């Protein structure tokens, strides 16, 4: 869910592309990075492309839990059934259950210049009305962050599985305790989501 929280922070002026985010120590609540290391001061582009947990959790704290939770609800990622304290800053690092369909639908905002739309499953199917949720500039900025293979260094090596011969925005992730793995990727032509795991939530 990090790209949406970075988008919200950009949209509301909490950060700019030139803001320095700290990846120096654990975030409140003991949130650490998946690799157990810290990369130091980072630009938002690098922090997001490397999927660093600490800057994301700190950013959510700056935006505000209620604001972040509300924005995720606007995107259809949850129905508000559980109060925000249930997740706390864990919202920033995969602590909230989300279905693959909801995640891919929400990603239409980033792939579609800030407009939220329904998924088109079959070629030729009517696209339907799209609702503006973010400015085009914010959505494009996040897409550029996720499509930059240089920004993914050092966590993701060059010429690896997330790099293509044409521009593709890629975001990977796991749920707490590595219970599953996710990837959402989009180009100018298609949006793809993949989930791998066990339906009964075992690791």
Secondary structure by P-SEA (a helix, b strand, c coil): caaaaaaaaaaaccccccbbbbcccccccccccccccccccccaaaaaaaccaaaaaaaaaaacaaaaaaaaaaaccccccccccccccccccccccccaaaaaaaacccccccbbbcccccccccccbbbbcccaaaaaaaaaaaacccccccccccccccccccbbbbbbbccccccccccccccccbbbbbbbccccccc
